[in-house]
C-alpha cells in the first residue's frame, strides 16, 4: 500500500505550498486535501450553522475513509495538507489509519509567530490580515498545540524555502524527489499560482 504524508501546521504555515511542491517532484504522488471534505459538508448546511467543520464527526470519519480508500487504491504517495491540533481528532484520523496498517509520516511545520503573520499578509493579496482573521485568531493556539511531542516530527521553517522544506520531509520519509530546477523567479511564480488556485473565498 502507499504511504501517507500528513503535513500539519498553523494556518498560513506553508502546508499547501509544500504539499504541491512534493507532488511536483514526486512522480505518482497525489494531494488529497481534507479541507475539501469540510467545504462539502458546509455547503449542505445553512450558513448560520456552519462552525468549525472539524467538530463534525462526519468530517473526521469522511477524511479517514477517503484517505483509507486512496491509500489502498493508489500506488503513489498520498499527501494531505491539513491543520489538525486537537489530540482526540488527531487520534481519530491519523491514529486510526495507523491502526489499520497504513504507513503515516506526520510533520508539523512550525515558525515564529511573526513569520507566520508575514506569510498570512502575503496571502492576503494586498488586503493585509483582514481576510485572514480566522487564521490569526487561531495562530497562538495552533503553535502551542503543535509543539507537543505527539505532533512530531517538527520542522522549523523560518529560514527554509518551500523546496527545502519538501526536501526535509522527503529525506525523513524515505522519498526520492526529482531535483528542484526552478530558479528564484520561476519558483516564486509557481508558488504564487499555487496560492491563487487555493484562495479560500469563504
C-alpha positions as CSV (number, residue, x, y, z in Angstrom):
1,X,0.0,0.0,0.0
2,X,1.0,3.6,-0.5
3,X,2.3,5.8,2.3
4,X,0.6,8.9,3.6
5,X,2.5,12.2,4.2
6,X,0.3,14.4,6.5
7,X,1.6,18.0,6.6
8,X,0.4,19.8,9.7
9,X,1.0,23.3,10.8
10,X,-0.8,26.6,11.6
11,X,-3.0,28.3,9.1
12,X,-0.5,30.2,6.8
13,X,2.3,27.9,7.8
14,X,3.1,26.7,4.2
15,X,1.3,23.3,4.2
16,X,-0.4,23.7,0.8
17,X,2.7,25.1,-0.9
18,X,4.8,22.3,0.5
19,X,2.3,19.6,-0.5
20,X,2.2,20.7,-4.1
21,X,6.0,21.1,-4.2
22,X,6.2,17.4,-3.1
23,X,3.6,16.4,-5.7
24,X,5.5,18.2,-8.4
25,X,8.8,16.5,-7.6
26,X,7.5,13.1,-6.6
27,X,6.2,11.1,-9.6
28,X,3.0,9.2,-9.0
29,X,2.1,11.2,-5.8
30,X,-1.3,12.8,-5.3
31,X,-2.5,15.6,-3.0
32,X,-5.7,14.6,-1.0
33,X,-6.8,17.8,0.8
34,X,-9.1,17.0,3.8
35,X,-10.3,20.6,3.8
36,X,-12.4,19.9,0.7
37,X,-14.4,17.3,2.7
38,X,-15.2,20.1,5.2
39,X,-16.2,22.6,2.4
40,X,-18.6,20.0,1.0
41,X,-20.2,19.5,4.4
42,X,-20.5,23.3,4.9
43,X,-22.3,23.6,1.5
44,X,-25.0,21.3,2.7
45,X,-25.8,23.4,5.8
46,X,-27.3,26.9,6.3
47,X,-24.6,29.5,6.7
48,X,-25.7,30.3,10.2
49,X,-25.0,26.6,11.3
50,X,-21.5,26.5,9.8
51,X,-19.0,26.3,12.6
52,X,-15.6,24.5,12.6
53,X,-16.2,21.5,10.3
54,X,-13.5,19.6,12.2
55,X,-16.0,19.3,15.1
56,X,-18.3,17.3,12.9
57,X,-17.9,13.5,13.3
58,X,-18.9,13.2,9.6
59,X,-15.8,15.2,8.6
60,X,-13.4,13.1,10.7
61,X,-15.0,9.8,9.6
62,X,-15.1,11.0,6.0
63,X,-11.5,12.1,5.9
64,X,-10.3,8.8,7.4
65,X,-12.4,6.8,4.9
66,X,-11.3,8.8,1.9
67,X,-7.7,8.6,2.8
68,X,-8.0,4.8,3.6
69,X,-9.6,4.3,0.2
70,X,-7.0,6.3,-1.6
71,X,-4.1,4.6,0.2
72,X,-5.5,1.2,-0.7
73,X,-6.2,2.1,-4.3
74,X,-3.4,4.4,-5.4
75,X,0.1,3.2,-6.0
76,X,1.9,6.5,-5.2
77,X,2.5,8.6,-2.1
78,X,-0.6,10.4,-0.8
79,X,-0.1,13.9,0.6
80,X,-2.6,15.5,3.0
81,X,-2.0,19.2,4.0
82,X,-4.2,20.0,6.9
83,X,-4.1,21.8,10.2
84,X,-5.1,19.3,12.9
85,X,-4.4,20.3,16.5
86,X,-7.0,18.6,18.7
87,X,-5.4,15.4,20.1
88,X,-8.6,13.5,20.1
89,X,-9.3,14.3,16.4
90,X,-5.7,13.5,15.5
91,X,-6.1,10.1,17.1
92,X,-9.4,9.5,15.4
93,X,-8.0,10.1,11.9
94,X,-4.2,9.6,11.9
95,X,-4.2,7.1,14.8
96,X,-6.9,5.0,13.2
97,X,-5.1,5.0,9.8
98,X,-2.0,3.7,11.5
99,X,-4.0,1.1,13.4
100,X,-5.5,0.0,10.1
101,X,-1.9,-0.8,8.9
102,X,-1.2,2.3,6.9
103,X,2.3,4.0,7.0
104,X,1.7,7.6,8.0
105,X,4.5,10.1,8.1
106,X,3.4,13.2,10.0
107,X,5.1,16.6,10.0
108,X,4.3,19.8,11.8
109,X,5.6,22.9,10.1
110,X,6.5,25.4,12.8
111,X,7.7,29.0,12.7
112,X,7.8,32.1,14.9
113,X,4.5,34.0,15.2
114,X,5.9,37.0,13.3
115,X,7.0,34.7,10.4
116,X,3.5,33.2,10.1
117,X,1.8,36.6,10.2
118,X,4.1,37.8,7.5
119,X,3.1,34.8,5.3
120,X,-0.6,35.5,6.0
121,X,-0.1,39.1,4.9
122,X,1.4,37.9,1.6
123,X,-1.5,35.5,1.2
124,X,-4.0,38.4,1.7
125,X,-3.3,39.8,-1.8
126,X,-2.9,43.4,-0.6
127,X,-5.7,43.2,2.0
128,X,-3.3,42.7,4.9
129,X,-4.6,40.4,7.6
130,X,-8.2,41.5,7.4
131,X,-9.2,38.5,5.2
132,X,-7.2,36.1,7.5
133,X,-9.0,36.7,10.8
134,X,-9.8,33.0,11.2
135,X,-6.1,32.1,10.8
136,X,-4.9,34.9,13.1
137,X,-7.4,34.1,15.8
138,X,-6.2,30.5,16.0
139,X,-2.5,31.1,15.4
140,X,-1.2,31.0,19.0
141,X,-3.4,28.0,19.9
142,X,-2.1,26.1,16.9
143,X,1.5,26.9,17.6
144,X,1.2,25.9,21.2
145,X,-0.6,22.6,20.5
146,X,1.7,21.6,17.6
147,X,4.8,21.8,19.8
148,X,3.6,18.8,21.7
149,X,5.6,15.5,21.2
150,X,2.5,13.8,19.8
151,X,2.6,16.2,16.8
152,X,6.2,15.4,15.9
153,X,8.1,15.4,13.6
154,X,8.6,19.1,13.9
155,X,10.3,21.2,11.1
156,X,11.2,24.8,11.8
157,X,10.5,26.7,8.5
158,X,11.5,30.3,9.4
159,X,14.7,30.2,7.4
160,X,13.8,27.5,4.9
161,X,12.3,27.8,1.4
162,X,9.4,25.7,0.3
163,X,11.7,23.4,-1.8
164,X,13.9,23.0,1.3
165,X,11.0,22.1,3.5
166,X,9.9,19.5,0.9
167,X,13.5,18.1,0.8
168,X,13.5,17.7,4.6
169,X,10.1,15.9,4.6
170,X,11.3,13.6,1.7
171,X,14.5,12.7,3.5
172,X,12.7,11.8,6.7
173,X,10.0,9.8,4.9
174,X,12.5,8.0,2.7
175,X,11.1,9.5,-0.5
176,X,13.2,10.3,-3.6
177,X,12.3,13.7,-5.1
178,X,13.3,14.9,-8.5
179,X,15.8,17.8,-8.4
180,X,14.4,21.3,-7.9
181,X,15.4,23.0,-11.2
182,X,13.3,26.2,-10.5
183,X,15.2,29.5,-10.4
184,X,14.2,32.1,-7.9
185,X,11.7,33.9,-10.2
186,X,10.2,30.7,-11.6
187,X,9.8,29.3,-8.1
188,X,8.1,32.4,-6.9
189,X,5.7,32.5,-9.9
190,X,4.9,28.8,-9.3
191,X,4.1,29.4,-5.6
192,X,2.0,32.5,-6.5
193,X,0.0,30.4,-8.9
194,X,-0.5,27.7,-6.3
195,X,-1.7,30.2,-3.8
196,X,-4.1,31.8,-6.3
197,X,-5.6,28.3,-7.1
198,X,-6.2,27.7,-3.4
199,X,-7.7,31.0,-2.2
200,X,-10.4,30.4,0.3
201,X,-13.4,32.7,-0.6
202,X,-15.5,31.7,2.4
